[in-house]
Amino acid sequence: MMRAKADKAGRDLRFDYVPIDSYEKRALCECGGELQSCGGRLRTNPALYLHRCKGCDKRYQLDTIYPRVIHRERKI
């Protein structure tokens, strides 16, 4: 654990280093191809993001952008 200087209110802050694992989550099409974000977004609530299959060019509207990186605390 690491100690930092006091903040503006005079409180001491502490930082904890936790080991993590990182994963890339990919969305796959029915044909087996990987979906790639087109960069477009629909102004719906919740927002939908436009994706295209690299294999068959089919278009999808997903609720998050893929591929994405996920961080999880490592189980020791």
N, C-alpha and C positions, 0 to 999 in steps of 0.2 A: 504494500500500500504506500502511496506517496502523499505527502502533505504539500499544500500550496500556501501561498501568502494569503493573508486575510482579505476578504472582499470589502467593499465599501462600508458595509454594516459592521465590520470588525469580526465577522465569523470566520473560523478556519474551515477551509474546504479540504475534502479528502477525495482521492481518486483511486479506484480499484481497477486493476487490469484483469480481465477475464479472457481465457482462451476461447476462441470461436472457430467454427468451421464455416466456410463459404461454399455455396452451391449455386450453380446456374440453373434456373428453371426455364424450360423451353416448352412452348405450346406446339403440338403436332396436329397436322391435318389428317383427315380420314385416309388420304393416300399415303401417309407416312412422312410427308415433307414437313419441314420446319416452318412455322409461321414467323414472319418478320414484320415489325412495325413499319407502317407506311409514313408515320409522322403526323397523320391526320387525327382529329378528335371531333366527335359529335358533341354538340352543346346540349346534352341531355342530363338528367339528374337521376342516377349517377352518370358521370361522363363515360362515353364509350370510345375506345381507341381502335383505329383502322389497322388491320393486318392483312398480309398477303402470303399465301403459301409459295414457298420457293420451288416446289415440285410441280404443282398443277395450276398455279396462278389464281386459285379460288380466294375470294375475299371474305373476311370475317370482321365482326365488331365485338371486341372483348372489353371487359371492365378494368383491365390493367394492361400495361405495356410489357410485351415479351420480346426477346428473352429478358429475364430479370435476375439479379443476384440476391440471394437470400443468405442472411447471416444467422447462425444459431449458436447458442452457448454450447461449448464442447462438454460432453458428459465424461467425467473422469472416473 
